[in-house]
Amino acid sequence: DVLVSCVIKMLERAVDMDVGKYTEKSSSGPLILYTSRLAVRIEGFLKFALKKCNTPGQPRPRGLEFMENIKVEKAVKDLRRTLDDKVIPMLEYWIDPIRCKSVDMSNLVHAHLIYLFKNYTYEEFDYRSVSVLLSSQVFLSINHRFSSKAYDDLADSSDPSKPPPSIQIAQSEIFDIIQGKRFHILRYIENNPEEGDAAMEAVVRVATGTGTRAEKPDKKSLKQRKWKSIGHPTCYGRFVP
């Protein structure tokens, strides 16, 4: 309870320092991203603890014998509310294509947007989480050079003193999140086709730089298309309009 309240206060104070964009010359940007990652990691631990302590017929793990589930559940909700209401809208504002012209900075923010949904389960999925995960994944796939050799891509650089831009998160962890959510995203789109169509259109806007993820299309100029997965067994999950 004390730990989570302190992290929330840190996150809120960091958000209050926002200057409207990410810049390495200001301490606000790196601090906001760091506290966001910290909050997500703590959220993941608390959810894991709740899962282990709510399993009928199973003993609680050592050290969690006296954990108060109600307090922990409230702490998780408070932490997630702060991330949803303050951090995610701010990060999406940073990468609005009208204001942001730096691809490297956009890669950094998109990686963190994916990371903010690391602990989401299928039951928690909604249009925003699905559209953020899909649009950020596609944007990174197009614009970021992934490497399996080293965390900061130093092994791929001919000049170690000038490393490629970092996304500040282990690339294997981003890959793990994307792969772990892939089936749940596909299932959600199948069960919610209209929201799936809107999510795909959001991917197109973000990938092409013609708009934002949350932007509502002009109904007069463009009718929303219907997206379907290719019918061939080897192409399941590849969507086309």
Secondary structure, DSSP 4 states (H G I P E B T S, - for coil): -HHHHHHHHHHHHHHHT--SS--TTSSHHHHHHHHHHHHHHHHHHHHHHHHHHT-TT-PPPTT-TT--HHHHHHHHHHHHHHIIIIIHHHHHHHT-TTT---HHHHHHHHHHHHHHTTT--GGG--HHHHHHHHHHHHHHHHH----SS-TTSGGG-S-TTSPPPP-SS-HHHHHHHHHHHHHHHHHHHHH-HHHHHHHHHHHHHHHHTSS-SSPPP-TTT-PPPP-EE-SSGGGTT-EE-
